[in-house]
Amino acid sequence: MSLMLVYTFCCLACSSVNDLVFKFFARKERSRGLFVCAVGAVGTLCFLFLPDKAGANLNATLLWGVICGIFSAVGNILLIESMTNLSAGVCSTIYRLNLALVVPFSVLIFNEKLVLSQYAGIVLALLAVLAFLPGNGAKKSRNAGKKALLPMAMVITAALFRAGLGLSCKYGPLQGASINGINLIIEIIWIISGLVYYFVKENKVYKFDLQVVKYGALSGVLVAGILLFMMLALSAGNASIVLSIAQMSFLLTFILSVIFLKEKVTLFKLFAMLCGAGAILLLV
């Protein structure tokens, strides 16, 4: 149990710091595509030499690796873009509340049963998202509210993609896919997605920037750490305990964003954080 908790808190720490790195990166106009590519390149190096990458079924590993990779890469690009206009605490909270989406879909796909506490968790998750909607807790112009709607839609969509990633990562290994192989393919998809995003949208605006590589390298190590420590934690203990603690990362991100980014603390944000923490505890 103690070893499981060490791995889980390491995963939580990596997730929290990585969200903060995303926000630091998104504060300035830099190439998101090259950043995502750099994250994937470093992550690929981290997983390239791990054993058993083919698994019991190579075709299943390739298929679910690509599916998980698309969910992961696109979701994180949307998360980074949303952080351009929204606070790290807001984005991290909504993104981590994808657990509220995983539960009902798990019922449909895996025939899992919901108890009353999990229904209450879904309600609390929705309340947390509503509390973070543009305009809550502050007087803003109509134009400012409209400007925040697009990044809010992006981060909610990112949460949907993260839910898809979670469900795919659960289903893939059941079909004989290798966990190490899936993780490696996910990182490769980050490279491809980053390059596509850059050449399709950004190459006429952004040029090569060493800062992008530095941020990407740091985030790449953190993303690899998230995956590695999660796997170690799940192999050492109960999945419900591991996931419930790991998803609490948005609480630490909120605290870090207040300390390092001087983001404002409002009653609505505090209410949303309490609802989010309660939702995750009830859902798992």
Residue pairs with C-beta under 8 A, 6 or more apart in sequence:
1 237
3 236
3 237
4 233
4 236
4 237
4 238
4 241
4 242
5 237
5 245
7 229
7 230
7 232
7 233
7 236
7 242
8 229
8 233
8 237
8 241
8 242
8 245
8 246
9 245
10 225
10 229
11 225
11 226
11 229
11 230
11 233
11 242
11 246
11 249
12 245
12 246
12 248
12 249
12 252
13 249
13 252
14 222
14 223
14 225
14 226
14 229
15 96
15 222
15 226
15 246
15 249
15 253
16 92
16 249
16 250
16 252
16 253
16 256
17 222
17 256
18 219
18 222
18 223
18 226
19 88
19 91
19 92
19 95
19 249
19 250
19 253
20 88
20 253
20 256
20 257
20 260
20 261
21 215
21 218
21 219
21 222
22 76
22 79
22 80
22 83
22 88
22 91
22 219
23 83
23 87
23 88
23 91
23 257
23 261
24 215
24 261
25 35
25 80
25 212
25 215
25 219
26 32
26 80
26 81
26 83
26 84
27 84
29 206
30 206
30 209
30 211
30 212
30 215
31 198
31 202
31 205
31 206
31 209
31 212
32 77
32 80
32 81
32 194
32 197
32 198
32 202
33 193
33 194
33 195
33 196
33 197
33 198
33 199
33 201
33 202
34 194
34 198
34 202
34 206
34 208
34 209
34 212
34 213
34 216
35 80
35 194
35 212
35 215
35 216
35 219
36 73
36 76
36 77
36 80
36 190
36 193
36 194
36 197
36 216
37 190
37 191
37 193
37 194
37 195
37 198
37 216
38 194
38 212
38 213
38 215
38 216
38 217
38 219
38 220
39 76
39 190
39 194
39 216
39 219
39 220
39 223
40 73
40 187
40 188
40 189
40 190
40 191
40 192
40 193
40 194
40 220
41 187
41 191
41 216
41 220
42 216
42 217
42 219
42 220
42 221
42 224
43 186
43 187
43 190
43 220
43 223
43 224
43 227
44 184
44 187
44 188
44 191
46 187
46 220
46 221
46 224
46 228
47 180
47 183
47 184
47 187
47 224
47 227
48 184
50 180
50 183
50 184
51 180
52 178
52 180
52 181
53 61
53 178
53 180
53 181
53 184
54 61
54 178
54 181
55 61
55 173
55 176
55 177
55 178
55 179
55 180
55 181
56 176
56 178
57 175
57 176
57 177
60 172
60 175
60 176
60 177
61 172
61 176
61 177
61 178
61 181
61 182
61 185
62 181
62 185
63 172
63 177
64 168
64 169
64 171
64 172
64 173
64 175
64 177
64 182
65 172
65 177
65 181
65 182
65 184
65 185
65 186
65 189
66 185
66 189
67 168
67 172
68 165
68 168
68 169
68 172
68 182
68 185
68 186
69 185
69 186
69 187
69 188
69 189
69 190
69 193
70 189
70 193
71 161
71 162
71 164
71 165
71 168
72 161
72 162
72 165
72 186
72 189
72 190
73 186
73 189
73 190
73 192
73 193
73 194
74 161
74 193
75 157
75 158
75 159
75 160
75 161
75 162
75 164
75 165
76 158
76 190
77 193
77 197
78 154
78 155
78 157
78 158
78 161
79 91
79 95
79 154
79 155
79 158
81 151
81 154
82 91
82 151
82 152
82 154
82 155
82 158
83 91
83 151
84 151
85 147
85 148
85 150
85 151
86 148
86 151
86 152
86 155
87 257
87 261
87 263
88 253
88 254
88 256
88 257
88 261
88 263
89 250
89 253
89 254
89 257
89 258
89 263
89 269
89 273
90 132
90 155
90 269
91 155
92 249
92 250
92 253
92 254
92 257
93 128
93 132
93 250
93 253
93 254
93 272
93 273
93 276
94 128
94 129
94 132
94 155
94 156
94 159
95 155
95 158
95 159
95 162
95 250
96 247
96 248
96 249
96 250
96 276
96 280
97 125
97 128
97 129
97 159
97 250
97 276
97 279
97 280
98 159
98 160
98 162
98 163
98 166
99 125
99 163
99 166
99 243
99 247
99 279
99 280
99 283
99 284
100 121
100 122
100 125
100 126
100 279
100 283
101 159
101 160
101 163
102 163
102 166
102 167
103 112
103 114
103 118
103 121
103 122
103 283
104 114
104 122
105 163
105 167
106 112
106 167
106 170
107 113
107 114
109 167
109 171
110 170
110 171
117 282
118 282
118 283
120 282
121 278
121 279
121 280
121 281
121 282
121 283
122 279
122 283
124 275
124 276
124 278
124 279
124 282
125 275
125 276
125 279
125 283
127 271
127 272
127 275
128 272
128 273
128 275
128 276
128 279
129 156
129 272
131 268
131 269
131 271
131 272
131 275
132 152
132 268
132 269
132 272
133 152
134 140
134 144
134 145
134 148
134 149
134 152
135 145
135 148
136 266
136 268
137 266
137 267
137 268
137 269
138 266
169 182
172 182
173 179
173 182
179 231
183 227
183 231
186 227
187 223
187 224
198 206
230 242
230 246
233 242
233 246
234 242
240 284
241 284
243 284
244 280
244 281
244 283
244 284
247 280
247 284
248 277
248 280
250 273
250 276
251 273
251 276
251 277
254 269
254 273
257 263
258 265
